[in-house]
Amino acid sequence: MKALLVLFCVLLLSACGGFQQTVQTDDHAYLQLIGKPDGELLYIDNRRPLVLGTDTTSFNLNGKTATKISIGPGSHELRIVRGDTTIIHRKFYVSSGNVFEVNLK
């Protein structure tokens, strides 16, 4: 009986000896717009514009409308145009796995 108890303890301790860590990385950065999109044009780094609400998908985030767009990490220039008026113009830096948030007003 004593030998069986010792064998059980040895097996239990050997099973607990392994530790493995997994690190998950995200190679993308994100631009997140808060507010209901209404056909504004979104220019990122003077590339072809996205039509907010048509070319993008929004979701509910804590009771607010949010639109999340994947971008590469680094420095960017953002311009949002409503009609003929630029309503937001910002330069920003975002690193991998992080989100730069802008409120549409």
FIKOLZA-1660 file (N, C-alpha, C; in steps of 0.1 Angstrom, whole numbers, plus 5000, padded with zeros to 4 digits):
% residues 105
   i   px   py   pz ch aa at
   1 5008 4988 5000  A  M  N
   1 5000 5000 5000  A  M CA
   1 5009 5013 5000  A  M  C
   2 5019 5012 5008  A  K  N
   2 5028 5024 5009  A  K CA
   2 5035 5026 4996  A  K  C
   3 5039 5015 4989  A  A  N
   3 5046 5016 4976  A  A CA
   3 5037 5022 4966  A  A  C
   4 5024 5018 4967  A  L  N
   4 5014 5024 4957  A  L CA
   4 5012 5039 4959  A  L  C
   5 5012 5043 4972  A  L  N
   5 5011 5058 4975  A  L CA
   5 5023 5065 4970  A  L  C
   6 5035 5060 4972  A  V  N
   6 5048 5066 4967  A  V CA
   6 5047 5067 4952  A  V  C
   7 5043 5056 4945  A  L  N
   7 5042 5056 4930  A  L CA
   7 5032 5067 4925  A  L  C
   8 5021 5068 4932  A  F  N
   8 5011 5078 4928  A  F CA
   8 5017 5092 4930  A  F  C
   9 5024 5095 4941  A  C  N
   9 5030 5108 4943  A  C CA
   9 5040 5111 4932  A  C  C
  10 5049 5101 4929  A  V  N
  10 5059 5103 4919  A  V CA
  10 5052 5107 4905  A  V  C
  11 5042 5099 4901  A  L  N
  11 5035 5102 4889  A  L CA
  11 5028 5116 4889  A  L  C
  12 5022 5119 4900  A  L  N
  12 5016 5132 4901  A  L CA
  12 5026 5144 4900  A  L  C
  13 5037 5143 4907  A  L  N
  13 5047 5153 4906  A  L CA
  13 5054 5154 4892  A  L  C
  14 5055 5143 4886  A  S  N
  14 5062 5143 4872  A  S CA
  14 5052 5149 4862  A  S  C
  15 5039 5147 4864  A  A  N
  15 5029 5153 4854  A  A CA
  15 5028 5168 4856  A  A  C
  16 5031 5173 4868  A  C  N
  16 5030 5188 4870  A  C CA
  16 5043 5195 4867  A  C  C
  17 5053 5188 4862  A  G  N
  17 5066 5194 4860  A  G CA
  17 5068 5202 4847  A  G  C
  18 5059 5200 4837  A  G  N
  18 5060 5207 4825  A  G CA
  18 5053 5220 4824  A  G  C
  19 5060 5230 4819  A  F  N
  19 5054 5244 4817  A  F CA
  19 5057 5248 4803  A  F  C
  20 5046 5252 4797  A  Q  N
  20 5048 5257 4783  A  Q CA
  20 5041 5270 4782  A  Q  C
  21 5047 5280 4776  A  Q  N
  21 5041 5293 4774  A  Q CA
  21 5039 5296 4759  A  Q  C
  22 5028 5301 4756  A  T  N
  22 5024 5305 4742  A  T CA
  22 5022 5320 4742  A  T  C
  23 5029 5326 4732  A  V  N
  23 5028 5341 4731  A  V CA
  23 5021 5343 4717  A  V  C
  24 5010 5350 4717  A  Q  N
  24 5003 5353 4705  A  Q CA
  24 5006 5368 4701  A  Q  C
  25 5011 5369 4689  A  T  N
  25 5014 5383 4684  A  T CA
  25 5005 5387 4673  A  T  C
  26 5003 5399 4671  A  D  N
  26 4994 5405 4661  A  D CA
  26 5003 5414 4652  A  D  C
  27 5004 5410 4639  A  D  N
  27 5013 5418 4630  A  D CA
  27 5006 5430 4625  A  D  C
  28 4994 5432 4628  A  H  N
  28 4986 5443 4622  A  H CA
  28 4984 5454 4633  A  H  C
  29 4982 5466 4628  A  A  N
  29 4977 5477 4637  A  A CA
  29 4963 5480 4632  A  A  C
  30 4956 5488 4639  A  Y  N
  30 4942 5491 4636  A  Y CA
  30 4938 5506 4637  A  Y  C
  31 4930 5510 4628  A  L  N
  31 4923 5523 4630  A  L CA
  31 4909 5520 4633  A  L  C
  32 4904 5526 4644  A  Q  N
  32 4890 5524 4648  A  Q CA
  32 4883 5537 4649  A  Q  C
  33 4872 5538 4641  A  L  N
  33 4864 5550 4640  A  L CA
  33 4852 5548 4649  A  L  C
  34 4849 5557 4658  A  I  N
  34 4837 5557 4667  A  I CA
  34 4827 5567 4662  A  I  C
  35 4815 5562 4659  A  G  N
  35 4804 5571 4654  A  G CA
  35 4798 5564 4641  A  G  C
  36 4786 5567 4638  A  K  N
  36 4779 5561 4627  A  K CA
  36 4785 5567 4614  A  K  C
  37 4790 5558 4605  A  P  N
  37 4795 5563 4592  A  P CA
  37 4783 5566 4583  A  P  C
  38 4785 5577 4575  A  D  N
  38 4775 5582 4566  A  D CA
  38 4780 5586 4553  A  D  C
  39 4788 5577 4547  A  G  N
  39 4792 5579 4533  A  G CA
  39 4805 5588 4532  A  G  C
  40 4811 5591 4543  A  E  N
  40 4823 5599 4543  A  E CA
  40 4834 5591 4535  A  E  C
  41 4844 5599 4530  A  L  N
  41 4855 5592 4523  A  L CA
  41 4867 5592 4533  A  L  C
  42 4873 5580 4534  A  L  N
  42 4884 5578 4543  A  L CA
  42 4896 5576 4535  A  L  C
  43 4906 5585 4536  A  Y  N
  43 4919 5584 4530  A  Y CA
  43 4929 5581 4540  A  Y  C
  44 4937 5570 4537  A  I  N
  44 4948 5566 4546  A  I CA
  44 4960 5567 4537  A  I  C
  45 4970 5576 4541  A  D  N
  45 4982 5577 4533  A  D CA
  45 4980 5581 4519  A  D  C
  46 4969 5589 4516  A  N  N
  46 4966 5593 4502  A  N CA
  46 4964 5582 4492  A  N  C
  47 4960 5570 4497  A  R  N
  47 4956 5559 4489  A  R CA
  47 4942 5561 4484  A  R  C
  48 4937 5552 4476  A  R  N
  48 4923 5552 4471  A  R CA
  48 4914 5552 4483  A  R  C
  49 4904 5561 4483  A  P  N
  49 4895 5563 4495  A  P CA
  49 4886 5551 4497  A  P  C
  50 4882 5549 4510  A  L  N
  50 4872 5540 4513  A  L CA
  50 4859 5548 4516  A  L  C
  51 4848 5543 4512  A  V  N
  51 4835 5550 4515  A  V CA
  51 4830 5543 4528  A  V  C
  52 4830 5551 4539  A  L  N
  52 4825 5546 4552  A  L CA
  52 4811 5542 4551  A  L  C
  53 4808 5530 4556  A  G  N
  53 4794 5525 4555  A  G CA
  53 4791 5517 4543  A  G  C
  54 4799 5518 4532  A  T  N
  54 4797 5510 4520  A  T CA
  54 4809 5500 4519  A  T  C
  55 4821 5506 4520  A  D  N
  55 4833 5497 4519  A  D CA
  55 4838 5492 4532  A  D  C
  56 4831 5495 4543  A  T  N
  56 4835 5491 4556  A  T CA
  56 4824 5485 4564  A  T  C
  57 4827 5477 4574  A  T  N
  57 4816 5471 4582  A  T CA
  57 4818 5476 4596  A  T  C
  58 4806 5480 4602  A  S  N
  58 4806 5485 4616  A  S CA
  58 4800 5475 4625  A  S  C
  59 4802 5477 4638  A  F  N
  59 4797 5469 4649  A  F CA
  59 4794 5477 4661  A  F  C
  60 4787 5471 4671  A  N  N
  60 4784 5478 4683  A  N CA
  60 4795 5476 4693  A  N  C
  61 4800 5487 4699  A  L  N
  61 4810 5486 4709  A  L CA
  61 4806 5495 4721  A  L  C
  62 4801 5488 4731  A  N  N
  62 4796 5495 4743  A  N CA
  62 4786 5506 4740  A  N  C
  63 4776 5502 4732  A  G  N
  63 4765 5511 4728  A  G CA
  63 4768 5521 4718  A  G  C
  64 4780 5521 4712  A  K  N
  64 4784 5530 4702  A  K CA
  64 4787 5523 4689  A  K  C
  65 4786 5529 4677  A  T  N
  65 4789 5523 4665  A  T CA
  65 4804 5525 4663  A  T  C
  66 4811 5513 4659  A  A  N
  66 4825 5514 4657  A  A CA
  66 4828 5507 4644  A  A  C
  67 4839 5512 4637  A  T  N
  67 4844 5506 4625  A  T CA
  67 4859 5504 4627  A  T  C
  68 4863 5492 4625  A  K  N
  68 4877 5488 4627  A  K CA
  68 4884 5484 4614  A  K  C
  69 4895 5491 4611  A  I  N
  69 4902 5489 4598  A  I CA
  69 4916 5485 4601  A  I  C
  70 4920 5474 4595  A  S  N
  70 4934 5469 4597  A  S CA
  70 4944 5477 4588  A  S  C
  71 4954 5482 4594  A  I  N
  71 4965 5489 4587  A  I CA
  71 4978 5484 4592  A  I  C
  72 4989 5487 4585  A  G  N
  72 5002 5483 4589  A  G CA
  72 5007 5491 4600  A  G  C
  73 5016 5485 4608  A  P  N
  73 5022 5494 4619  A  P CA
  73 5030 5505 4613  A  P  C
  74 5031 5516 4620  A  G  N
  74 5040 5527 4616  A  G CA
  74 5033 5540 4615  A  G  C
  75 5039 5549 4608  A  S  N
  75 5033 5563 4607  A  S CA
  75 5023 5564 4596  A  S  C
  76 5012 5571 4598  A  H  N
  76 5001 5572 4588  A  H CA
  76 4996 5586 4588  A  H  C
  77 4989 5589 4577  A  E  N
  77 4981 5601 4576  A  E CA
  77 4967 5598 4573  A  E  C
  78 4958 5603 4581  A  L  N
  78 4944 5600 4580  A  L CA
  78 4936 5613 4576  A  L  C
  79 4927 5612 4566  A  R  N
  79 4919 5623 4562  A  R CA
  79 4905 5617 4560  A  R  C
  80 4895 5624 4566  A  I  N
  80 4881 5620 4564  A  I CA
  80 4874 5632 4558  A  I  C
  81 4867 5629 4547  A  V  N
  81 4860 5640 4539  A  V CA
  81 4845 5637 4539  A  V  C
  82 4838 5647 4543  A  R  N
  82 4823 5647 4542  A  R CA
  82 4818 5657 4533  A  R  C
  83 4813 5653 4522  A  G  N
  83 4809 5663 4511  A  G CA
  83 4822 5668 4505  A  G  C
  84 4823 5682 4506  A  D  N
  84 4835 5688 4501  A  D CA
  84 4844 5693 4512  A  D  C
  85 4841 5689 4525  A  T  N
  85 4848 5694 4536  A  T CA
  85 4856 5683 4543  A  T  C
  86 4869 5686 4546  A  T  N
  86 4877 5677 4554  A  T CA
  86 4873 5679 4568  A  T  C
  87 4868 5668 4575  A  I  N
  87 4863 5670 4588  A  I CA
  87 4874 5665 4598  A  I  C
  88 4883 5656 4594  A  I  N
  88 4894 5651 4602  A  I CA
  88 4906 5650 4594  A  I  C
  89 4917 5655 4599  A  H  N
  89 4930 5653 4593  A  H CA
  89 4941 5651 4604  A  H  C
  90 4946 5640 4604  A  R  N
  90 4956 5637 4615  A  R CA
  90 4967 5628 4610  A  R  C
  91 4979 5630 4616  A  K  N
  91 4990 5621 4614  A  K CA
  91 4992 5614 4627  A  K  C
  92 4994 5601 4626  A  F  N
  92 4995 5593 4638  A  F CA
  92 5005 5581 4636  A  F  C
  93 5009 5575 4647  A  Y  N
  93 5018 5564 4647  A  Y CA
  93 5011 5553 4655  A  Y  C
  94 5011 5541 4650  A  V  N
  94 5005 5530 4657  A  V CA
  94 5014 5517 4656  A  V  C
  95 5016 5510 4667  A  S  N
  95 5025 5498 4666  A  S CA
  95 5017 5486 4665  A  S  C
  96 5023 5475 4662  A  S  N
  96 5017 5462 4660  A  S CA
  96 5007 5458 4672  A  S  C
  97 4995 5454 4669  A  G  N
  97 4986 5449 4679  A  G CA
  97 4978 5461 4686  A  G  C
  98 4981 5473 4682  A  N  N
  98 4975 5485 4689  A  N CA
  98 4965 5491 4680  A  N  C
  99 4956 5499 4686  A  V  N
  99 4945 5506 4679  A  V CA
  99 4946 5521 4681  A  V  C
 100 4945 5528 4670  A  F  N
 100 4944 5543 4670  A  F CA
 100 4929 5546 4668  A  F  C
 101 4923 5553 4678  A  E  N
 101 4909 5556 4677  A  E CA
 101 4906 5570 4674  A  E  C
 102 4896 5572 4665  A  V  N
 102 4891 5585 4661  A  V CA
 102 4876 5586 4662  A  V  C
 103 4871 5597 4668  A  N  N
 103 4857 5599 4669  A  N CA
 103 4852 5607 4657  A  N  C
 104 4842 5601 4650  A  L  N
 104 4835 5608 4639  A  L CA
 104 4824 5618 4645  A  L  C
 105 4826 5630 4642  A  K  N
 105 4816 5640 4648  A  K CA
 105 4810 5648 4637  A  K  C
% end
